């Protein structure tokens, strides 16, 4: 996806899955609402959420945000989580409007304001990995386009087909 496509996708109310490491070394994953500002992902955790302590202990995370309807866009990255404070209302307002709208989100926000929470900023380490599944009509004739060519095993049909396309492009130039 382009930067504009990625930003547009991340502005939608998808669920982020954040994976990290518990204090005993075992993995955890937590589904959360998020806010993307073009550089960072922000999430809000309830004050008593155990996964906040895991992030304090080891801030390394992997984040997956994927769409459930075709073309199934996906954004994946590794990063570092930092608890930046407990003044969550402003960020909470953005998220609740994004995910629930004003009619439902407004009353929810008012009713839950006194519940303490943490704001967590996740900084991507390096670039975001993004991809979109081609349209079904395209996949009927070209199912290999659902995979990146780096995954094609030499000698397989898809590998040979990809190599043929590359040779054809080289010949045309």
C-alpha positions as CSV (number, residue, x, y, z in Angstrom):
1,X,0.0,0.0,0.0
2,X,1.1,3.6,-0.5
3,X,1.6,5.9,2.4
4,X,-1.8,7.6,1.6
5,X,-3.6,4.2,1.4
6,X,-1.9,3.1,4.7
7,X,-3.0,6.3,6.5
8,X,-6.5,6.0,5.1
9,X,-6.7,2.3,6.2
10,X,-5.3,3.1,9.7
11,X,-7.9,5.9,10.2
12,X,-10.7,3.3,10.0
13,X,-12.1,1.6,13.1
14,X,-10.1,-1.7,12.8
15,X,-8.8,-3.5,15.8
16,X,-5.1,-3.6,16.5
17,X,-3.6,-6.8,17.9
18,X,-0.6,-6.0,20.0
19,X,1.8,-8.9,20.9
20,X,4.5,-8.7,23.5
21,X,6.2,-10.7,26.2
22,X,4.9,-11.4,29.7
23,X,7.3,-11.2,32.7
24,X,7.6,-15.0,32.7
25,X,8.8,-14.9,29.0
26,X,5.6,-16.3,27.5
27,X,3.8,-14.3,24.8
28,X,0.7,-12.3,25.0
29,X,-1.6,-10.6,22.5
30,X,-4.3,-8.1,23.2
31,X,-6.9,-6.6,20.8
32,X,-7.3,-2.9,21.3
33,X,-8.7,0.3,19.8
34,X,-6.0,2.6,18.5
35,X,-5.4,6.0,17.1
36,X,-2.8,6.6,14.3
37,X,-1.4,10.1,13.9
38,X,0.8,9.3,10.9
39,X,3.8,8.5,13.0
40,X,2.7,6.7,16.1
41,X,0.0,4.3,17.3
42,X,-1.7,5.3,20.5
43,X,-3.7,2.9,22.7
44,X,-5.4,3.3,26.0
45,X,-5.2,0.6,28.7
46,X,-7.3,0.3,31.9
47,X,-5.2,1.2,34.9
48,X,-5.4,-2.4,36.3
49,X,-4.7,-4.2,32.9
50,X,-1.9,-6.7,33.5
51,X,-0.5,-6.2,30.0
52,X,0.6,-2.6,30.9
53,X,3.0,-4.2,33.5
54,X,4.3,-6.5,30.7
55,X,5.1,-3.5,28.6
56,X,6.8,-1.8,31.5
57,X,9.0,-4.8,31.8
58,X,9.7,-5.3,28.1
59,X,8.5,-2.6,25.7
60,X,9.1,-4.5,22.5
61,X,5.9,-5.2,20.6
62,X,4.6,-6.5,17.3
63,X,1.4,-4.8,16.0
64,X,-1.0,-6.2,13.4
65,X,-4.0,-4.3,12.1
66,X,-6.0,-6.0,9.4
67,X,-9.2,-5.5,7.6
68,X,-11.9,-8.2,7.7
69,X,-13.5,-7.5,4.3
70,X,-11.9,-7.7,0.9
71,X,-9.3,-6.6,-0.2
72,X,-8.1,-7.6,3.4
73,X,-5.6,-4.8,3.9
74,X,-2.9,-5.5,6.5
75,X,-0.4,-3.4,8.3
76,X,2.3,-5.1,10.4
77,X,5.3,-3.7,12.3
78,X,7.5,-4.2,15.3
79,X,8.0,-1.3,17.7
80,X,8.5,-0.1,21.2
81,X,5.7,0.8,23.6
82,X,6.0,3.7,26.0
83,X,3.5,4.6,28.7
84,X,3.3,8.3,28.3
85,X,0.8,9.2,31.0
86,X,-2.7,8.9,32.5
87,X,-4.3,11.9,30.9
88,X,-6.4,9.8,28.5
89,X,-9.6,11.8,28.0
90,X,-8.5,13.7,24.8
91,X,-7.2,10.6,23.1
92,X,-10.1,8.6,24.5
93,X,-12.5,11.1,22.9
94,X,-10.8,10.5,19.5
95,X,-11.0,6.8,19.8
96,X,-14.6,6.5,21.1
97,X,-15.8,8.7,18.2
98,X,-13.9,6.7,15.7
99,X,-15.2,3.3,17.0
100,X,-18.6,4.1,18.4
101,X,-19.7,7.4,16.9
102,X,-21.1,10.4,18.8
103,X,-24.4,8.9,19.8
104,X,-22.9,5.9,21.7
105,X,-19.4,7.1,22.3
106,X,-20.4,10.4,23.9
107,X,-22.4,8.9,26.8
108,X,-19.8,6.1,27.2
109,X,-17.0,8.6,27.5
110,X,-18.9,10.7,30.1
111,X,-19.8,7.6,32.1
112,X,-16.3,6.2,32.1
113,X,-14.2,9.4,32.6
114,X,-13.5,8.6,36.3
115,X,-12.0,5.2,35.4
116,X,-8.2,5.7,35.4
117,X,-6.3,4.6,32.3
118,X,-2.9,4.7,30.7
119,X,-2.0,6.2,27.3
120,X,0.6,4.2,25.5
121,X,2.5,5.3,22.4
122,X,3.9,2.7,20.1
123,X,6.8,3.8,17.9
124,X,7.3,1.6,14.8
125,X,10.9,0.4,14.5
126,X,11.6,0.8,10.8
127,X,9.0,0.7,8.1
128,X,5.5,-0.7,8.1
129,X,4.9,-3.9,6.2
130,X,1.6,-3.5,4.3
131,X,-0.3,-5.5,1.7
132,X,-3.6,-5.9,0.1
133,X,-5.1,-9.1,-1.5
134,X,-5.8,-8.6,-5.2
135,X,-9.5,-8.6,-6.2
136,X,-11.1,-12.0,-6.5
137,X,-11.7,-11.6,-10.2
138,X,-7.9,-11.1,-10.6
139,X,-7.1,-14.1,-8.4
140,X,-9.1,-16.4,-10.6
141,X,-6.6,-16.0,-13.4
142,X,-3.5,-15.1,-11.3
143,X,-3.7,-16.8,-7.9
144,X,0.0,-16.3,-7.4
145,X,-0.6,-12.6,-7.0
146,X,-2.0,-13.3,-3.5
147,X,1.7,-14.0,-2.5
148,X,4.8,-11.8,-2.7
149,X,7.2,-13.4,-5.1
150,X,9.9,-13.7,-2.4
151,X,7.9,-16.6,-1.1
152,X,7.9,-18.6,-4.4
153,X,10.0,-21.7,-4.1
154,X,12.4,-22.2,-7.1
155,X,11.1,-24.8,-9.5
156,X,7.4,-24.3,-8.7
157,X,4.8,-23.2,-11.2
158,X,4.4,-19.8,-9.6
159,X,8.2,-19.3,-9.5
160,X,8.5,-20.1,-13.2
161,X,5.6,-17.9,-14.1
162,X,7.2,-15.0,-12.1
163,X,10.6,-15.6,-13.7
164,X,8.9,-15.5,-17.1
165,X,7.3,-12.2,-16.4
166,X,10.6,-10.7,-15.3
167,X,12.3,-11.9,-18.5
168,X,9.5,-10.5,-20.6
169,X,9.9,-7.1,-18.9
170,X,13.7,-7.2,-19.5
171,X,13.2,-8.0,-23.2
172,X,10.8,-5.1,-23.6
173,X,13.3,-2.6,-22.2
